[in-house]
Amino acid sequence: MSTSETQSNLTAKLGPVLFLLAILLAPMIGGSPAGEQFKSDASLHALRFMLLIAATLTGVPSLMQGAWPARAAWLGLVLYAGSAVASLLIHSKALTSQVFLSTMLPGTLDILTHIAACLVAAGLWLVPEQRQRIVDVIQLGASLAAGSILLEAISAQEAGHRSVGTFFSPNFAAGFIGAALPFVVVQLLGATAASRRWTSILSLGMLGAALVATGSRGGIALGIGGVILTLLVAFIRDGIRVPIKWIGIGLGLFLIGAAVQSKTILARTAGGTTQDHSGQFRSETWNGTIQMIQASPITGHGPGNFANVYGKYATVEWTGQAHNSYLQLASECGFPALMGLLIILLATLAGHIRLPRKSTDAPLDVFSSALPAVIIVAAARGLLDSESAIPGNALILWVAIGCSLATAGRSRFGTPGFAVASVLGLVMASGATGWPQNPSTVAASGHPEIAVNLEPTARRWYVLGKALESKGDLAGSVNAYKNAAERDRNNQQVIRGLAEAQEAAGDTAGALVTWQKLIDIEEGLPGKVKAIPELTETHAVFAYAKIAAAPTTTKDVKTACLLKALSLTERYLDTSDVYITMEFGQTPGATLNQKLMKVRERRALLKDVALKCASDLMAIDTSGTDYKKPFEDDFAAYEVRFDRLIGGKL
């Protein structure tokens, strides 16, 4: 064999291996929303490289030679990717501006990796051996993800704890498990070897238990619906003989696993679990996202830029995701990108409808029976959460789309190579030269003024305001906080920072107006409708105290403000253990000890203000009620709980 033939053979094997490895690893790195950070999440960046290189080495199928659904989907792919690239170029002024480039580059790469996964899967699905490997890898990845969820569920001490495993949230975990279930079901349907049959049955039991352990009601319903649809497609359309005995054992173990973890969903249904206020928060988030889309309907605000821009349009508190894949895509890349995605989904499903019933054509084997259910489950989950932002959830959908296009289009490989060489070169150059600059790294190095130019978001302006304040530049800090408030209008921490800076600059009247704005946020829709209302924010305690202390405040208003300050403090001190841990986890800090110091400093300030409010209330309350002593006891009890949960572990 010649050297060139050896190299060609190696290249042909390496592409599929990289693809399968990326699909296996994707659910293991589901914790970080794709595009959130650039060059700091090494595993996510490596995943992008693996898929793009796999497409380059493997070659892509010529879908235009297939049936009309495949050709329509090909046009949708071009529109989907082209709109993202156009949005990147427009918002970066053809890559001459680094503003938001640190998020738009990975955001664009994520869309290209979706297409790479789709096209490689379309080619590999035509080879029976590769079909088996794809299903094997998805089953293994799903089993590993389910294992991480179950380990968390077993160790959880709080009743109704919603497990996330390796994922960003329990809803994303449920979305991935639900989309993977049809592949495991068809693995069992087509298994001939006893070892593969029993591993499929075991996987079904693990996935059933993990799905229920997430506590996601929508995820559970879609997961079960996907299993039923898979069996119906296999039996009715594809004429596959269903092994009743083995399916019964598999589904029985699935139900047993679900029953073992049923305490989670039962507690949530009874209203006794956490994160149970998501409906209205989602609705308000969608309203804000629609306003964001209306501001730039054609080009969006830049791929990956939702978290950077959304705060300006939010009607409730800020969130980093739109909780809807389609709205998020439109807000970032514009309506053309959304149209491309919808064309792809509709054409793919139309291709399945057009397939002849009980076909004996080779690509239409038992494994293909899973594809409609996978696409429907994953696409439906995108209506409730930004599934496309999580690698595992996004890739299982795009792999299913690619496999479906191969089934519908009967395509064969075309010219080897994927048009990503320039993108790969750009990313490799950025890794070597440090371009574009990472705002987080720049800010951490003591240059917040440069970071805010690279990423003019509320958090960057807020950090700059803090830095200017520490240097004595009060006018500059007030301006920085105002810029932060403009970009995240419901952020209580930002509004408090502005009020305190105005006070320090001598603008007492302006500070009182800002303090009142903070109270309006707390008592209005943003304060009432939150993603996690159990995680109490205490910034309004300081606002109530300031309004109560103002010389022009009447006695009745002062009394009401002091009572509200104490009530909010009490709510904070009643925080359950899981949210004490969550507060600590969300506190910024390079080390655990730094985080611990910041949390305790923040609580010490709150204690001082709360006790001062209690003393002021006792001075004007003639009933003789001791407001101060109970709070001293409650703070002491809270510290004991905190040390048990956090302090003793450091």
N, C-alpha and C positions, 0 to 999 in steps of 0.2 A: 504494500500500500504506500502510495506517495505521500510526501509531507503535506501537500495541499489537501489530499483526500482525508488524511488524519485530522488536520485542522478543521475541515468542513464537518467531519463526523462529530468532533468535539463540540463545535459550535451548535450543531443541530441538537445535541443532547443537553448542553448547558442551559439553553434558553428555557426548555420545559422544566428543568430542575429548579432554576431560579423562580419561575412562575409558581410552581407547587410549593416551594419553600416560603414564598411571600404569602400565599393563601393560608398556609399553616400558621405563620407567625402573626398575621394580622389581628386575630382576636386576642392575642397575648399582649398587644400594645394598644388596646382599645381605650386606655385611660385618658389620653390627651386628644382633644378635638383637633382634627387635622388642620394645619395651617395656623394654629394658635401661636407657635413659636418657630423661629427660623434658625437652624443650625444648633439649637440648644437641645432638641429632642433627637438624639442620634438614631434611635431605633426607628422612628417614623421616617426620618430622612433616608435611612438605609432601605426601608421598605419601598419608598418611591423609586430609588435607584434600581432595585432588583426587578421591579415590574417593567420599568422603561427599558432596561438592558435586555430583559427577557423578550420583549416585543421586537427589539432591534435584532437580536440574534435569531429568533424563531421565524420571523417574517409574519406578515399579516394576510388573512384570507381576502380574496377578491369577492367581496359580498355583492358587488354590482352585477356579477354573473348569475346570481341566484334568482329566486322568485321575487315578486314585487314587495312583499313585506321586508325582505332582507335589503332590497335596494332603497326602500323608504327609510329604513333604520340607518343605512349608511349615510344618507343625506342628513338625518337627524344627528348622527355623530359629528359630522362636519360642522353643522350649525352649533351644536353644544360646545365643541372645542374651540371653534373659530370665534364665537362670542366671548368666551373667557379670555382668549389671547388678545382680542381686540380691546376688551375692557382693561386688561393689564397695560397694553401699550398706550391707550388714551390717558388713563389715570396716572401713569408714570411718565407721561410726555415722552413716549418712545424710549423709556428706560434712562432718560437723562436726569430724572429727579428721583431721589431716594425716599421721598415722602411716602410712607406706607409700603415701600417696596419690600421690606422685610416680612410683610404678611402676604402681599399680593403674589410674590414669586412662588412660595409654597402653595398658596391657594390655587394658582394656575397649574402647578405640577400635580396637585391632587386630581384635578379634572383630567389631565393627560394620563395619569395612572389608571383612572377609571376606564378610559378608552383602551389603554394598553392591555389591561386585564380582560376586557371584553373581546378584543381581537385575538389575543393569544388563546383564550378559551374557545373561541369559535373555530380556530384551526385545530386545536388538540382534540376537540370533541368528535371530530370525524374519524379518529383512530380509536378502535375499541379498547386497546390497552390503556390509552391515555384517559378515556372516560372513567375507567375503573380507578385510575390513580387520582383523578380529580375528586371523585366521590370519597375515596379512602381518606384523602387529606382533609376534606371538609369535615368528615365524621371525626377524625382524630382531633382537629382543632376545636370542634364543638365540645368534644368530651373533655379536653383539657380546660376549656373555659368553664364548662359546667362543674368540673372538679374544684376550680378556684371559688366559684359561687357557693358550693356546698360546704367547703372548708370554712368559709366565712359564716355561713348560716349555723354550722355546728358550734362554732366558738362564740356566737353572739349571745349575750345574756339578756338583752332587752326583748320582751315579748313583741312580736310583730316586726322585728328588725328586717329591713329590706336589703338583701345582699346584692352586691355589685360585682364581686370578683375582680377581674382585671379591667372592668369597664368603668366609664366615667359616671354612670348613673344606673340604677336598677332598671330603668326603662330601656336604656341602650342594651343592657345585658339580655333583657327579655326579647328585644327586637332581633338580636343575633341568634339566640337559641331558637326562636320561632321560625326564622328563615332557614336554619340548618336542619330542622326536624324532617322536612320532606326528603332530603338527601339520605338521611339515616333510614327512613321508612323504605325507600326504594332499594337501599343497600340490602335490607332484610328480604325484600321481595325477590331480588335477583340472586341472593347468596346460594351457592352450591356447596361450598366447603363449610364444614361444621364450625371451624374457627371463626370465619367471617360472620356466620349466622349468629353465633353467641356474642361476639363483640358488638354486633348491631343491637342485639337485645339489651345488653348491658348499657350501651350508649343511650338507648331509649329510656331506660330507667333513670339514668343520671340526668338526662335532659328534662324529663318530666319533673323531677324533684327540683332542679335548678330553676326551671321556668316559674314554678310556684313560689320558690324562695325569693324571687325578685319582687313579688307582690304587685306586679304590673297587671292590672285587670285587662287593659287592652292587649298587652302582649300575650297573656294567657289565652284570651279568646281567639286571637289571630293564629297562635301556635296550634291550638286544637283544630281550628278551621283548616289550616294548611295540611294537617295530617289527613283529615277527612277528604279534602279535595284531591290530595295525592292518590289515595286509594280509589276514589271514584274515577279519576282520569286513567289510572292503570287498568282498572277492571272494565269500564264502559268504553272508553275511547280506544285504548291500546290493546284491549283483549288479552291482557296478561293474566295468567292463572295465579290467583292470590292464594298463597299457602296459609289456609285458615289457621292451622295449628300454630305455626310460628308467629304469624301476625297476632294471634290471640295472646301468646306468651309475651310478645314484645309490648303490645299495648297494655297488657295486664301489669307488667313491670312499670310501664310509664305511669299508669294510674296509681300504683302503689307508691312510687317515688313522689308523685304529686300529693298523695294523702299524707305522707310523712312530713312534708313541709307545709301542710295546709294551714298551720297556725298563723303564718304570715298573712295570707290573703284573708283569712277569717277575721283577724284582728283589724285589718284595714277596712274590710266591709262593715265591721261594727263601729268604725270611726275611732279605733283606739291605737292607730299606728301613725307613723310620721309621714310628712310630705303628702298630706291628703287634701291639699288646697290648690291643686294644680290647674283645675278646669278654668276658673276665671282668670288666673294668671296667664295661661296660654292664650285665652281670648284677647286679653289686653295687649299681650306681646304681639299677637298677629295684627292688631289695630295699629300699633306703632310701626311694625314692619311694612304694612301697606302704605303708611305715610312716607316711609323711607323709599319705597319703590316709586311712589308718585313723584318724588323729587328728582329721580333720574331713571325713567322707565326703560330707556334703550340701552344704555351702557352700564347701568347699575353704579355701584360705588366702588367697584374694584373687587376681584376675586379674593376671598379670605378676609374681607374688610368689614364684615357685619359687626363684629365685636367693637371695632374702632369707631363706627359711625352711628350705630343704633341709638346710643344714649341721648342724642339730640332729638330723637323722634319718640322716645319712650313715653307711654302714658302711665306706666308703673315703674318699679325699680329696674335698674339695668340688668340684662342677662346677656351672656356671651353668645347665645344661639337663638334662632327664631322659633324653635320648637316646631318647625315645619320645613322639611327639606326644599320644597318647591318655592315657598316664599323667600327662603334664605337665598336660593339660587337666583331668583329674580332680583332681589335687593342687591346682590353682589355683582352679577354679570348681565342683568337686564332681561327683558321679556324674550328676546331672540334665543338666549340660552335655555330658558324655560320651555319655549316652543320646541327646541331641539330635543330636550329630554322627553317631553310628552309624546313627540313623534316616535321616538325610539320605543317607549313603553307600549304605545298603542299598536305600532307595527309588529312588535314582538308577540304580543298577545293575539293579534290578528293572524299571525303566522301559525300559531298553535290551533286556532279555530279552523284554519284551512287544511290542516293535516288530515289525511284520510283515516277513518276509523279502522282499528285493528290492522294497521299496516305492518307489513313484514320487511319494510325497507330497513337496512342495517342501522342508520343513525337513530331510528325510532325504536330503541330498545327500552328495557325497564327503567334505566336511569333517566331517560327523557321524560318519563311520567311525572318526575318531581318538579320540572322546570316551571310550569304555569303556577303552581302553588308557591314556589319560592319567590317568583316575581310579584305575585299578588300580595303576599304577606309583607315582603320588604317594601313594596311601593305604598301599601296602606300604612305601614309604620311611619313612612315619611310624612304622612299627613299630621302626625301627632308630635313628632320630634325631628330634630335635624340629624337623621340617620346618616346622611351623606358626609357628616363631619367626623364620623368614627370609622377608622380603617376597616375593621372587621365587618361592620354592618354594610358599608358601602361596597366593599369588594365582593361579598357573596351575592349581592344583587347584580353587579356587572358581570360576574362570571356566569350567572344564570342567563343573563341577556345574551352573552356571547354564545353560550351553548345552544340557546334557542334559535339564534340566527343561523347557526350551522345546520340545525335540524330543519329549519324552514327553507333555507336558501340552497342547501346542498352545495355550498361553496367549496372551492379548493384554494390551496395557497397560491398567492400571486407573487409578485416581486418581493424577495426578501428585504427586510429592513423596515424600520418604522421611522417616520419623519420627526425624530426627536433629537437628532445629533446636535443641532444648535442649542436646544434646551439643556442637554447634558453638558455641553461645553460651557454654557453660561453658569450652570450650577457648580461645576467643578472649578471654574475660575473663581467663583465667589468664595468657595471653600479655601482656595489657596491665597487669595488676595485680601480677604476680609470685607469684600464688597458683596452686597450692601451691608452697611454697618448695622449691628444689632442694637436697637435702642436700649434693651435691658442691660447689655454689657456696657454701653456708653454711660448710662445713668449710674450703674454700680461703680464705675471708675471715677465718679465725682464730676460729671459734666451733664447735669440735667438740662441745661440750656441747649445742648446739642441734641440730646435725646428728644426734646419736645419738637425740634425741627424735623427730625426723622419720623416721629410718630406723634402728631399733635392731637393726642387724646386727653380725656379728662384725667386719667391717672398720671400722665406725664406732666401736665400743667399743675396738678396738685403737688407732685414731688418737687417741681421747680418752685412753687409757692413756698413750701416748707424750707427749701434751701435758701431762698432769698430772705425769708423771715429770720432765719438763724444768723444771716449776715447783717441784719439791721436794715435791709432795703424794704421798708414797709410798703411804700407805694408800688414797688415792683411785685411784692407778694400779693397785694390786693388785686392787681391786674391779672396775675397768674391764676388766682383762685376764681376770678370772674370768668376767665377763659375756660377753666375746668367746669364751672357750673353751666356754662353755655353748652358744653358738649355732653354733659350728663346732668340734666336738669332736676332729677329726682334723687340724686346722691346726697344723703344726709351728712356724710363725712365731709364732702366737699363744701356744702353750705355752711357747716359749722366752722370749717377752716376759714372761709371767707369772713364770717361774722367775727371771729377772734382776731383776724388780721385787721379788719376795720376798727375794732376797738383799740388795738395796739397803735394804729395810725392816728387815733384821736377822733375818728368819725363815729361818735356814739349814736347819733340819730340813724346813720346808715346801718350800723350794726344791729340796732333794734328792729329795723325793717327786715334784715336778713334772718335774725333769730325768729321773727314771726313767720317768715317764709318756711323755715325749717319745721315749725309747729304745724303749718298748713299741710306740709308734705306728710308728716307723721299722722295727722288726723284725717287726711284726705285719702283718695284712692290708692296712691303709692304706698301709704303706710298700712292700709288694710288688706291689700291684695299683694301677696308676696309669694315667691317660689317656696320659701321655707319660713313661714310665719313663726314657727317655734324658736327660731334663732333671733332673739330679741335685740334690736338696735337701741342703744341708750343715748344717742346724740341729742334727742329731744329733751332729755332730762336737763341738760345744760341750757337749752333754749327756754324751757319753762322757768328755770331758776333766774335767768337773766331778765325775762319779762316781768317776773314777780318782783325783782329788785329795782325795776325802773321807777324813778320818782313820780312819774305821771300815772302809774298803775293804781287803780282803785283797790280798796280792801277786798271786795268780792272777787275781782279778777285775780288778785294776788293769792287769795285763799285757793281758788280753783286751780291756778297754775302749780302751787305747791303740792296740792293733793294729786294732781296728774303726774308730777315729777316723782312723787313717792310711789304711786301706783305702778308706773313704768319700771322703776327700780325694783320693786317687789316682783314684778313679772320676770325680770332678768334673773333675780336670785332664785326663782322657782324653776329655772331651766333644768331640763332633765340631763342625765349623765351623757347621753349620746350627743347633745348639742353643746355641752361643755367641751367635749372632745373636739367637736366640729369647729367651735370658735377658735380653739388653740391651733387646729390644723390650718385655718384660713388666715392666721396672723402672719404677716411677712417677717422674714428673718432668715439669715444665712445658716444659723445653727439652731438647734432645739433650745439651747439656753437663751439665745437672743429672743426667740419667740416667747419663751417663758417670761423673760424680763419685761417685754412689751405688754403682754397680757396683764401682768401684775401692776405695772405702772398705770395702765388704762383703768383697771379696776380701783386702784387707790384714788385716782381722781374722781371716779364716780362715787366712791364712798364719801369723800370729803364733801362733794356737792349735795349728796342725798342727806347726810347728817346736818348740813347747814340748812337745807330746806325743812327738815324736821324741827330744828331749833326755831326757825322763823315761824313755822306754823304753830308751835307751842306758844310763841310770844303773842300771837293774835287770836288764838283759840282759847276761849274762857272756860272750856269744859274741863280743863285740867288733864286731858289725855296725854300720856307719855308717848310721843311719836318716835323719839330717838332711840330708846332702849331696845325695842323690838328689832330695829334695823341693825343695831350693833350686833345683836345675837344672830340675825340672819346672815350678815356678812361673815361672821365667824364660822357659822355652819357651812356656808358656801366654800370658804377657804379649806375647810376640812375635806369636803368632797373633791375640790379641785386637786389638793395634794394627793388624795387617794388615786385619782384618775390620771393625773399628769405629773405632778411634782415628784412623786415617789418613783417614777419610772425613768427619770433623767439622771 
